[in-house]
Amino acid sequence: MAEEINQRRRRLFGTAAISIAASQLGLMDLEAAQSGKITQSKVSALPPATNTSFASHKQVNAGLLNVGYAEDGPSGGPPVVLLHGWPYDIHSYVDVAPLLASKGYHVIVPYLRGYGTTRFLASDTFRNGQQSVVALDIIALMDTLKIQKPIIAGFDWGARTADIIAVLWPERCKGLVSVGGYLIGSPAANKMPLPPKAEFAWWYQYYFATQNGLAGYGEYTRDFAKLIWQQASPKWNFDDATFDRSAAAFSNPDHVAITIHNYRWRIGIAAGEPKYDDLEKRLASGPAIAAPTITLEGDANGAPHAPPAAYRAKFSGKYEHRDLTGGIGHNLPQEAPQDFAQAVVDVDSLS
């Protein structure tokens, strides 16, 4: 009974906080949100690192997983699914989620397989990190939550997953926000040699190809992740508390296995599962994305990434690209939450 009362209080205070913020900022039209229509105004100004936690955390069985996810905003609002990358977690969206919630969106931020509180339902399930499988996880979650056609937004692994859903299940994607553009690939494509400087940027992928890399990532997961954060966002002065909130997600018992398999599969030295071969074959052809799309790139992204001109032709629908300045790195939604949230709102107007 006490827990039920606490839950009611949290819901009450959470709803009140959202409503107060919305009324102060003039951002939410409740009737519009309930009808599935959002006023296309500017999102509020919000400095990064304003928030440290989400309005609500939940768990649900979906497909092969028991998925942990954060939730914010009115349940009847237009749905938005936000997908994190590696080595990050749902806290990449800790400032984005309330911004979108204040606009009337129903926001879902799941831990990907191998992160946080997401767990496999069966101990003997292959810990597969290939690209199509991560997308299938999100489709299963959408089915379970009865979310038919959300806006899907992400960066890194999350952007790739969002791109894949837009390609394989276009009827399930209302609009797309993809940091880094078109990230769908294949083991065959990744076997093509790159110039030395480009190959050097993928140093960790080749490290993971070795047994030393497997052992090293397992033993020094947090140190490794912090190094990647520093290299990928060289101008982002994150503090220890910010890193620690995300690093807790790497304690997932499947994190190392999923990470290593993902990068080994990408370069063709680890097999995927044959039952997904047809999906991977379709993805390997590089199909265009027809969903309304906004792509984003930061001016200080230290991770490997292609120039926008290289992927422009991959988007056949309504499309816009935005370059962000001011030292924005790879973890764009956490470094520039207002710009990321605005892209979600704006891509909604394109659909």
Secondary structure, DSSP 8 states (H G I E B T S, - for coil): -HHHHHHHHHHHHHHHHHHHHHHHHT---HHHHHTT-----------TT--SS-SEEEEEEETTEEEEEEEES-TTS-EEEEE--TT--GGGGTTHHHHHHHTT-EEEEE--TTSTT-EESSTTS-----HHHHHHHHHHHHHHTT--S-EEEESTHHHHHHHHHHHH-GGG-SEEEEETS-----HHHHTS---HHHHHHTHHHHHHTSHHHHHHHHHSHHHHHHHHHHHHSTT----HHHHHHHHGGGGSTTHHHHHHHHHHHHTTSS---GGGHHHHHHHHT---B-S-EEEEEETT--S----HHHHGGGB-SSEEEEEE-SS--S-HHHHSHHHHHHHHHHHHHH-
